[in-house]
């Protein structure tokens, strides 16, 4: 547990980027669920085109019914072709936004991970410079290089 807390200390300078990544990940998940919901609306529009669902006005609607009403309001109440066009436009915009948030999440987490590794290596390097020469006579240089390069990279 102590080791994890030490590693988390290296995240502190990048906490804003981690929060930014978390928010973009959350938005990606919401848009992903929304895209699935809109695809199901697309299928329901194709399967039952004569049903006009925008006129349903109940007080005790379930969450599913509320979401369906919201989707139908987004689609509009034009002809079937206009509704399908609107659905396709909404799906295209949703998929583009979803992938943008996924890219932001990936880039920001990679940035934080690479910066953490750089900070740990710099900390190790400054620590090695302060060690006495007797330490380097006793230690193998290949072993020290392996620790600095491979072991720190494995922490990622």
N, CA and C atoms as a LAMMPS dump frame, in Angstrom:
ITEM: TIMESTEP
0
ITEM: NUMBER OF ATOMS
468
ITEM: BOX BOUNDS ff ff ff
-5.0000000000000000e+02 5.0000000000000000e+02
-5.0000000000000000e+02 5.0000000000000000e+02
-5.0000000000000000e+02 5.0000000000000000e+02
ITEM: ATOMS id mol type element x y z
1 1 1 N 0.822 -1.191 0
2 1 2 C 0 0 0
3 1 3 C 0.867 1.257 0
4 2 1 N 1.99 1.186 0.738
5 2 2 C 2.901 2.317 0.778
6 2 3 C 3.465 2.625 -0.603
7 3 1 N 3.725 1.564 -1.357
8 3 2 C 4.284 1.738 -2.694
9 3 3 C 3.302 2.488 -3.6
10 4 1 N 2.03 2.137 -3.511
11 4 2 C 1.012 2.815 -4.323
12 4 3 C 0.875 4.291 -3.934
13 5 1 N 0.973 4.576 -2.659
14 5 2 C 0.9 5.964 -2.213
15 5 3 C 2.095 6.774 -2.711
16 6 1 N 3.279 6.129 -2.759
17 6 2 C 4.451 6.809 -3.294
18 6 3 C 4.267 7.116 -4.778
19 7 1 N 3.731 6.154 -5.491
20 7 2 C 3.5 6.358 -6.92
21 7 3 C 2.441 7.43 -7.131
22 8 1 N 1.419 7.448 -6.293
23 8 2 C 0.376 8.468 -6.417
24 8 3 C 0.903 9.876 -6.137
25 9 1 N 1.989 9.982 -5.383
26 9 2 C 2.595 11.29 -5.159
27 9 3 C 3.106 11.897 -6.458
28 10 1 N 3.489 11.044 -7.4
29 10 2 C 3.974 11.544 -8.683
30 10 3 C 2.83 12.033 -9.577
31 11 1 N 1.6 11.68 -9.246
32 11 2 C 0.438 12.133 -10.021
33 11 3 C 0.007 13.532 -9.593
34 12 1 N 0.334 13.918 -8.393
35 12 2 C -0.143 15.2 -7.854
36 12 3 C 0.066 16.396 -8.778
37 13 1 N 1.219 16.549 -9.427
38 13 2 C 1.368 17.718 -10.307
39 13 3 C 0.442 17.688 -11.523
40 14 1 N -0.082 16.525 -11.835
41 14 2 C -0.901 16.368 -13.037
42 14 3 C -2.362 16.066 -12.703
43 15 1 N -2.805 16.46 -11.517
44 15 2 C -4.168 16.134 -11.081
45 15 3 C -5.21 16.763 -11.993
46 16 1 N -4.945 17.94 -12.522
47 16 2 C -5.903 18.598 -13.411
48 16 3 C -6.082 17.804 -14.704
49 17 1 N -4.968 17.289 -15.217
50 17 2 C -5.037 16.484 -16.441
51 17 3 C -5.757 15.163 -16.192
52 18 1 N -5.589 14.596 -15.012
53 18 2 C -6.284 13.347 -14.671
54 18 3 C -7.791 13.602 -14.564
55 19 1 N -8.178 14.705 -13.959
56 19 2 C -9.605 15.052 -13.873
57 19 3 C -10.166 15.31 -15.263
58 20 1 N -9.406 16.006 -16.092
59 20 2 C -9.816 16.258 -17.476
60 20 3 C -10.023 14.937 -18.221
61 21 1 N -9.125 13.997 -18.009
62 21 2 C -9.249 12.681 -18.635
63 21 3 C -10.471 11.939 -18.113
64 22 1 N -10.732 12.047 -16.818
65 22 2 C -11.897 11.39 -16.23
66 22 3 C -13.194 11.963 -16.801
67 23 1 N -13.246 13.286 -16.937
68 23 2 C -14.446 13.929 -17.487
69 23 3 C -14.646 13.518 -18.948
70 24 1 N -13.573 13.483 -19.717
71 24 2 C -13.71 13.075 -21.116
72 24 3 C -14.108 11.609 -21.218
73 25 1 N -13.635 10.787 -20.297
74 25 2 C -14.04 9.383 -20.277
75 25 3 C -15.519 9.238 -19.929
76 26 1 N -15.975 10.06 -18.989
77 26 2 C -17.385 10.043 -18.613
78 26 3 C -18.268 10.493 -19.781
79 27 1 N -17.847 11.552 -20.468
80 27 2 C -18.602 12.027 -21.63
81 27 3 C -18.601 10.99 -22.75
82 28 1 N -17.487 10.281 -22.915
83 28 2 C -17.435 9.198 -23.896
84 28 3 C -18.46 8.119 -23.559
85 29 1 N -18.529 7.742 -22.299
86 29 2 C -19.477 6.697 -21.891
87 29 3 C -20.927 7.148 -22.1
88 30 1 N -21.212 8.408 -21.774
89 30 2 C -22.572 8.929 -21.958
90 30 3 C -22.941 8.955 -23.434
91 31 1 N -22.017 9.443 -24.263
92 31 2 C -22.299 9.498 -25.702
93 31 3 C -22.384 8.114 -26.315
94 32 1 N -21.618 7.17 -25.779
95 32 2 C -21.704 5.795 -26.262
96 32 3 C -23.085 5.208 -25.961
97 33 1 N -23.568 5.431 -24.755
98 33 2 C -24.914 4.947 -24.409
99 33 3 C -25.974 5.662 -25.242
100 34 1 N -25.778 6.961 -25.455
101 34 2 C -26.725 7.732 -26.264
102 34 3 C -26.756 7.218 -27.701
103 35 1 N -25.603 6.859 -28.243
104 35 2 C -25.573 6.358 -29.616
105 35 3 C -26.318 5.025 -29.721
106 36 1 N -26.171 4.167 -28.711
107 36 2 C -26.933 2.917 -28.728
108 36 3 C -28.43 3.193 -28.625
109 37 1 N -28.778 4.178 -27.817
110 37 2 C -30.191 4.531 -27.682
111 37 3 C -30.746 5.052 -29.006
112 38 1 N -29.971 5.863 -29.692
113 38 2 C -30.427 6.405 -30.971
114 38 3 C -30.502 5.323 -32.048
115 39 1 N -29.622 4.348 -31.99
116 39 2 C -29.706 3.222 -32.942
117 39 3 C -30.977 2.428 -32.685
118 40 1 N -31.32 2.239 -31.413
119 40 2 C -32.576 1.53 -31.132
120 40 3 C -33.77 2.36 -31.591
121 41 1 N -33.666 3.69 -31.488
122 41 2 C -34.731 4.546 -32.013
123 41 3 C -34.818 4.432 -33.52
124 42 1 N -33.668 4.296 -34.156
125 42 2 C -33.655 4.113 -35.605
126 42 3 C -34.389 2.838 -35.986
127 43 1 N -34.098 1.754 -35.273
128 43 2 C -34.777 0.504 -35.571
129 43 3 C -36.268 0.578 -35.271
130 44 1 N -36.633 1.228 -34.181
131 44 2 C -38.056 1.327 -33.859
132 44 3 C -38.773 2.218 -34.869
133 45 1 N -38.094 3.23 -35.402
134 45 2 C -38.705 4.074 -36.431
135 45 3 C -38.893 3.286 -37.725
136 46 1 N -37.937 2.439 -38.046
137 46 2 C -38.046 1.64 -39.268
138 46 3 C -39.095 0.546 -39.1
139 47 1 N -39.139 -0.097 -37.936
140 47 2 C -40.047 -1.222 -37.725
141 47 3 C -41.502 -0.782 -37.574
142 48 1 N -41.733 0.338 -36.935
143 48 2 C -43.114 0.8 -36.751
144 48 3 C -43.228 2.262 -37.192
145 49 1 N -43.184 2.519 -38.494
146 49 2 C -43.153 3.896 -38.963
147 49 3 C -44.472 4.65 -38.807
148 50 1 N -45.594 3.946 -38.69
149 50 2 C -46.883 4.633 -38.628
150 50 3 C -47.227 5.099 -37.23
151 51 1 N -46.508 4.611 -36.228
152 51 2 C -46.796 4.962 -34.841
153 51 3 C -46.24 6.349 -34.543
154 52 1 N -47.086 7.237 -34.108
155 52 2 C -46.649 8.588 -33.752
156 52 3 C -46.455 8.638 -32.244
157 53 1 N -45.207 8.598 -31.823
158 53 2 C -44.902 8.478 -30.398
159 53 3 C -44.706 9.834 -29.733
160 54 1 N -44.736 10.892 -30.495
161 54 2 C -44.479 12.197 -29.886
162 54 3 C -45.682 12.738 -29.136
163 55 1 N -46.83 12.112 -29.284
164 55 2 C -48.032 12.621 -28.642
165 55 3 C -48.313 11.966 -27.298
166 56 1 N -47.437 11.103 -26.85
167 56 2 C -47.646 10.434 -25.568
168 56 3 C -47.338 11.423 -24.453
169 57 1 N -48.309 11.681 -23.592
170 57 2 C -48.14 12.636 -22.496
171 57 3 C -48.705 12.032 -21.213
172 58 1 N -47.957 11.22 -20.531
173 58 2 C -48.374 10.633 -19.265
174 58 3 C -47.587 11.289 -18.134
175 59 1 N -48.192 11.343 -16.988
176 59 2 C -47.529 11.922 -15.836
177 59 3 C -46.572 10.907 -15.203
178 60 1 N -46.99 9.646 -15.143
179 60 2 C -46.194 8.601 -14.499
180 60 3 C -45.423 7.792 -15.536
181 61 1 N -44.485 8.41 -16.207
182 61 2 C -43.692 7.723 -17.204
183 61 3 C -42.458 7.096 -16.559
184 62 1 N -42.081 5.933 -17.062
185 62 2 C -40.849 5.324 -16.585
186 62 3 C -39.662 6.049 -17.229
187 63 1 N -38.481 5.729 -16.77
188 63 2 C -37.283 6.356 -17.327
189 63 3 C -37.146 6.006 -18.799
190 64 1 N -37.463 4.77 -19.128
191 64 2 C -37.399 4.336 -20.522
192 64 3 C -38.339 5.158 -21.391
193 65 1 N -39.569 5.383 -20.91
194 65 2 C -40.533 6.178 -21.671
195 65 3 C -40.082 7.629 -21.801
196 66 1 N -39.509 8.172 -20.735
197 66 2 C -39.02 9.553 -20.797
198 66 3 C -37.892 9.693 -21.812
199 67 1 N -36.974 8.721 -21.81
200 67 2 C -35.882 8.753 -22.772
201 67 3 C -36.393 8.574 -24.2
202 68 1 N -37.377 7.73 -24.344
203 68 2 C -37.957 7.521 -25.675
204 68 3 C -38.648 8.788 -26.164
205 69 1 N -39.36 9.473 -25.282
206 69 2 C -39.993 10.742 -25.666
207 69 3 C -38.939 11.786 -26.03
208 70 1 N -37.846 11.813 -25.279
209 70 2 C -36.778 12.764 -25.579
210 70 3 C -36.151 12.461 -26.944
211 71 1 N -35.948 11.181 -27.218
212 71 2 C -35.385 10.793 -28.516
213 71 3 C -36.335 11.157 -29.647
214 72 1 N -37.622 10.945 -29.424
215 72 2 C -38.596 11.286 -30.461
216 72 3 C -38.684 12.792 -30.676
217 73 1 N -38.489 13.566 -29.64
218 73 2 C -38.483 15.02 -29.806
219 73 3 C -37.24 15.473 -30.57
220 74 1 N -36.115 14.79 -30.338
221 74 2 C -34.904 15.107 -31.088
222 74 3 C -35.066 14.784 -32.571
223 75 1 N -35.719 13.679 -32.838
224 75 2 C -35.894 13.236 -34.228
225 75 3 C -36.842 14.165 -34.962
226 76 1 N -37.846 14.631 -34.285
227 76 2 C -38.82 15.516 -34.914
228 76 3 C -40.062 14.756 -35.345
229 77 1 N -41.037 15.495 -35.885
230 77 2 C -42.297 14.858 -36.261
231 77 3 C -42.597 15.044 -37.741
232 78 1 N -41.553 15.113 -38.563
233 78 2 C -41.75 15.255 -40.003
234 78 3 C -42.102 13.919 -40.633
235 79 1 N -41.866 13.824 -41.91
236 79 2 C -42.12 12.562 -42.606
237 79 3 C -41.098 11.524 -42.161
238 80 1 N -41.341 10.288 -42.551
239 80 2 C -40.446 9.204 -42.143
240 80 3 C -39.036 9.43 -42.678
241 81 1 N -38.946 9.927 -43.9
242 81 2 C -37.635 10.188 -44.483
243 81 3 C -36.904 11.298 -43.719
244 82 1 N -37.614 12.345 -43.338
245 82 2 C -37.004 13.423 -42.559
246 82 3 C -36.564 12.935 -41.185
247 83 1 N -37.351 12.063 -40.58
248 83 2 C -36.975 11.507 -39.279
249 83 3 C -35.707 10.657 -39.398
250 84 1 N -35.631 9.844 -40.46
251 84 2 C -34.44 9.017 -40.646
252 84 3 C -33.214 9.877 -40.946
253 85 1 N -33.4 10.942 -41.722
254 85 2 C -32.285 11.851 -41.99
255 85 3 C -31.79 12.49 -40.688
256 86 1 N -32.718 12.94 -39.863
257 86 2 C -32.344 13.554 -38.592
258 86 3 C -31.631 12.546 -37.687
259 87 1 N -32.123 11.307 -37.667
260 87 2 C -31.476 10.264 -36.877
261 87 3 C -30.052 10.033 -37.356
262 88 1 N -29.857 9.987 -38.651
263 88 2 C -28.518 9.759 -39.193
264 88 3 C -27.582 10.918 -38.854
265 89 1 N -28.077 12.135 -38.924
266 89 2 C -27.256 13.297 -38.573
267 89 3 C -26.893 13.26 -37.094
268 90 1 N -27.865 12.952 -36.253
269 90 2 C -27.603 12.869 -34.808
270 90 3 C -26.599 11.765 -34.513
271 91 1 N -26.74 10.614 -35.174
272 91 2 C -25.795 9.515 -34.964
273 91 3 C -24.388 9.896 -35.423
274 92 1 N -24.288 10.567 -36.553
275 92 2 C -22.979 10.98 -37.047
276 92 3 C -22.301 11.942 -36.072
277 93 1 N -23.042 12.93 -35.608
278 93 2 C -22.49 13.899 -34.649
279 93 3 C -22.11 13.201 -33.346
280 94 1 N -22.946 12.284 -32.902
281 94 2 C -22.665 11.55 -31.667
282 94 3 C -21.399 10.717 -31.798
283 95 1 N -21.249 10.006 -32.919
284 95 2 C -20.06 9.174 -33.107
285 95 3 C -18.796 10.024 -33.221
286 96 1 N -18.881 11.166 -33.876
287 96 2 C -17.713 12.044 -33.974
288 96 3 C -17.328 12.574 -32.589
289 97 1 N -18.303 13.07 -31.835
290 97 2 C -18.015 13.579 -30.486
291 97 3 C -17.495 12.484 -29.565
292 98 1 N -18.102 11.311 -29.677
293 98 2 C -17.685 10.188 -28.836
294 98 3 C -16.222 9.843 -29.101
295 99 1 N -15.828 9.802 -30.357
296 99 2 C -14.444 9.462 -30.688
297 99 3 C -13.477 10.582 -30.33
298 100 1 N -13.925 11.826 -30.393
299 100 2 C -13.08 12.939 -29.955
300 100 3 C -12.807 12.826 -28.458
301 101 1 N -13.834 12.521 -27.668
302 101 2 C -13.628 12.381 -26.225
303 101 3 C -12.765 11.165 -25.902
304 102 1 N -12.888 10.106 -26.692
305 102 2 C -12.031 8.931 -26.497
306 102 3 C -10.573 9.295 -26.777
307 103 1 N -10.343 10.071 -27.839
308 103 2 C -8.988 10.502 -28.17
309 103 3 C -8.417 11.402 -27.077
310 104 1 N -9.226 12.333 -26.589
311 104 2 C -8.779 13.216 -25.512
312 104 3 C -8.401 12.406 -24.277
313 105 1 N -9.213 11.423 -23.94
314 105 2 C -8.936 10.562 -22.791
315 105 3 C -7.616 9.819 -22.983
316 106 1 N -7.434 9.225 -24.142
317 106 2 C -6.217 8.449 -24.4
318 106 3 C -4.971 9.324 -24.375
319 107 1 N -5.043 10.475 -25.021
320 107 2 C -3.874 11.356 -25.083
321 107 3 C -3.528 11.903 -23.705
322 108 1 N -4.534 12.32 -22.956
323 108 2 C -4.246 12.901 -21.644
324 108 3 C -3.695 11.855 -20.673
325 109 1 N -4.22 10.638 -20.709
326 109 2 C -3.673 9.597 -19.829
327 109 3 C -2.263 9.197 -20.241
328 110 1 N -1.996 9.164 -21.537
329 110 2 C -0.639 8.868 -21.995
330 110 3 C 0.323 9.966 -21.577
331 111 1 N -0.126 11.21 -21.666
332 111 2 C 0.703 12.336 -21.245
333 111 3 C 1.061 12.221 -19.767
334 112 1 N 0.061 11.95 -18.947
335 112 2 C 0.3 11.831 -17.501
336 112 3 C 1.222 10.652 -17.218
337 113 1 N 0.991 9.526 -17.879
338 113 2 C 1.839 8.353 -17.651
339 113 3 C 3.279 8.602 -18.048
340 114 1 N 3.486 9.227 -19.196
341 114 2 C 4.85 9.504 -19.636
342 114 3 C 5.539 10.532 -18.742
343 115 1 N 4.819 11.532 -18.307
344 115 2 C 5.399 12.531 -17.41
345 115 3 C 5.748 11.926 -16.05
346 116 1 N 4.9 11.027 -15.565
347 116 2 C 5.204 10.362 -14.293
348 116 3 C 6.482 9.541 -14.411
349 117 1 N 6.611 8.801 -15.5
350 117 2 C 7.808 7.984 -15.705
351 117 3 C 9.039 8.878 -15.791
352 118 1 N 8.915 10.015 -16.49
353 118 2 C 10.035 10.951 -16.594
354 118 3 C 10.41 11.503 -15.213
355 119 1 N 9.408 11.843 -14.406
356 119 2 C 9.68 12.37 -13.064
357 119 3 C 10.358 11.32 -12.184
358 120 1 N 9.903 10.079 -12.277
359 120 2 C 10.513 9.007 -11.468
360 120 3 C 11.953 8.783 -11.902
361 121 1 N 12.203 8.762 -13.214
362 121 2 C 13.574 8.574 -13.7
363 121 3 C 14.469 9.743 -13.281
364 122 1 N 13.955 10.953 -13.363
365 122 2 C 14.751 12.11 -12.932
366 122 3 C 15.058 12.047 -11.438
367 123 1 N 14.072 11.601 -10.661
368 123 2 C 14.284 11.456 -9.221
369 123 3 C 15.359 10.39 -8.948
370 124 1 N 15.282 9.265 -9.655
371 124 2 C 16.288 8.213 -9.489
372 124 3 C 17.671 8.701 -9.91
373 125 1 N 17.729 9.434 -11.001
374 125 2 C 19.01 9.938 -11.487
375 125 3 C 19.643 10.894 -10.476
376 126 1 N 18.834 11.794 -9.928
377 126 2 C 19.388 12.73 -8.935
378 126 3 C 19.811 11.983 -7.672
379 127 1 N 19.084 10.918 -7.328
380 127 2 C 19.467 10.107 -6.168
381 127 3 C 20.785 9.371 -6.442
382 128 1 N 20.942 8.834 -7.653
383 128 2 C 22.181 8.116 -7.99
384 128 3 C 23.384 9.047 -8.001
385 129 1 N 23.188 10.296 -8.361
386 129 2 C 24.299 11.248 -8.374
387 129 3 C 24.786 11.584 -6.962
388 130 1 N 23.941 11.42 -5.985
389 130 2 C 24.307 11.741 -4.599
390 130 3 C 24.954 10.567 -3.87
391 131 1 N 24.93 9.387 -4.487
392 131 2 C 25.503 8.204 -3.84
393 131 3 C 27.032 8.256 -3.883
394 132 1 N 27.677 7.64 -2.88
395 132 2 C 29.15 7.64 -2.874
396 132 3 C 29.713 6.712 -3.963
397 133 1 N 30.976 6.904 -4.306
398 133 2 C 31.616 6.089 -5.342
399 133 3 C 31.703 4.621 -4.943
400 134 1 N 31.771 4.339 -3.664
401 134 2 C 31.855 2.95 -3.21
402 134 3 C 30.608 2.16 -3.612
403 135 1 N 29.473 2.832 -3.679
404 135 2 C 28.242 2.158 -4.115
405 135 3 C 28.395 1.678 -5.555
406 136 1 N 29.01 2.485 -6.407
407 136 2 C 29.152 2.116 -7.809
408 136 3 C 30.209 1.044 -8.021
409 137 1 N 31.173 0.944 -7.116
410 137 2 C 32.161 -0.135 -7.205
411 137 3 C 31.524 -1.475 -6.836
412 138 1 N 30.57 -1.446 -5.916
413 138 2 C 29.911 -2.672 -5.468
414 138 3 C 28.798 -3.096 -6.415
415 139 1 N 28.156 -2.155 -7.08
416 139 2 C 26.994 -2.449 -7.931
417 139 3 C 27.418 -2.616 -9.382
418 140 1 N 26.64 -3.392 -10.103
419 140 2 C 26.877 -3.579 -11.525
420 140 3 C 26.141 -2.483 -12.293
421 141 1 N 26.831 -1.914 -13.263
422 141 2 C 26.231 -0.802 -14.012
423 141 3 C 25.047 -1.28 -14.858
424 142 1 N 25.103 -2.492 -15.373
425 142 2 C 23.983 -3.03 -16.158
426 142 3 C 22.742 -3.216 -15.302
427 143 1 N 22.93 -3.62 -14.068
428 143 2 C 21.805 -3.796 -13.15
429 143 3 C 21.146 -2.454 -12.83
430 144 1 N 21.973 -1.427 -12.606
431 144 2 C 21.436 -0.093 -12.333
432 144 3 C 20.681 0.455 -13.549
433 145 1 N 21.257 0.254 -14.734
434 145 2 C 20.578 0.715 -15.957
435 145 3 C 19.26 -0.012 -16.156
436 146 1 N 19.243 -1.29 -15.865
437 146 2 C 18.012 -2.072 -16.001
438 146 3 C 16.934 -1.576 -15.053
439 147 1 N 17.329 -1.256 -13.841
440 147 2 C 16.361 -0.744 -12.865
441 147 3 C 15.795 0.586 -13.34
442 148 1 N 16.679 1.469 -13.776
443 148 2 C 16.236 2.801 -14.197
444 148 3 C 15.354 2.722 -15.434
445 149 1 N 15.708 1.919 -16.391
446 149 2 C 14.971 1.893 -17.653
447 149 3 C 13.772 0.93 -17.616
448 150 1 N 14.009 -0.308 -17.299
449 150 2 C 12.951 -1.326 -17.432
450 150 3 C 11.962 -1.325 -16.27
451 151 1 N 12.494 -1.298 -15.063
452 151 2 C 11.604 -1.391 -13.902
453 151 3 C 10.682 -0.171 -13.799
454 152 1 N 11.219 0.993 -14.117
455 152 2 C 10.39 2.2 -14.083
456 152 3 C 9.35 2.157 -15.206
457 153 1 N 9.733 1.656 -16.363
458 153 2 C 8.771 1.538 -17.473
459 153 3 C 7.666 0.533 -17.144
460 154 1 N 8.025 -0.51 -16.397
461 154 2 C 7.007 -1.502 -16.007
462 154 3 C 5.987 -0.928 -15.035
463 155 1 N 6.343 0.144 -14.347
464 155 2 C 5.407 0.773 -13.426
465 155 3 C 4.228 1.39 -14.176
466 156 1 N 4.431 1.727 -15.418
467 156 2 C 3.382 2.355 -16.207
468 156 3 C 2.194 1.426 -16.292
